[in-house]
Amino acid sequence: MPQMAPLLWLNLYIFFTIVFALVIIMNFYMKPPIKISIPAKMAQLNSQTWKW
């Protein structure tokens, strides 16, 4: 298998560096998923008073 030319290695390095930077930037600016608020009815079911 022939060796890759030095400029091709440089292009590959630059390409993967740019892709890595874009992934980091996209992860930084992504909004967190919206949490679904629990209705009051469900909250009352979970907070039952136990009688021992």
C-alpha positions in Angstrom: 0.0 0.0 0.0 1.5 3.3 -1.0 2.2 5.9 1.7 0.1 9.0 1.9 1.7 12.3 0.8 2.5 14.7 3.6 0.0 17.3 2.3 -2.7 14.6 2.4 -1.9 13.9 6.1 -2.1 17.7 6.8 -5.5 17.9 5.1 -6.7 14.9 7.1 -5.5 16.5 10.3 -7.1 19.8 9.5 -10.4 18.1 8.5 -10.7 16.1 11.7 -9.6 19.0 13.9 -12.4 21.2 12.4 -15.0 18.4 12.8 -13.9 17.9 16.4 -14.2 21.7 17.1 -17.6 21.8 15.5 -18.9 18.9 17.6 -17.6 20.6 20.8 -19.2 23.9 19.8 -22.5 22.2 18.9 -22.6 20.3 22.2 -21.9 23.5 24.1 -24.7 25.5 22.5 -27.3 22.7 22.4 -30.3 23.4 24.6 -30.9 20.8 27.4 -34.1 18.7 26.9 -37.2 20.2 28.3 -38.2 18.5 31.5 -41.8 17.4 31.7 -43.5 18.8 34.7 -45.4 16.3 36.9 -49.1 17.2 37.3 -50.4 17.9 40.8 -52.5 14.8 40.7 -49.5 12.5 40.2 -47.6 14.4 43.0 -50.4 13.7 45.4 -50.4 10.0 44.7 -46.7 9.8 45.5 -47.0 11.6 48.8 -49.3 9.3 50.7 -49.4 9.3 54.5 -48.6 6.0 55.9 -50.5 4.7 58.9 -48.5 2.2 60.9 
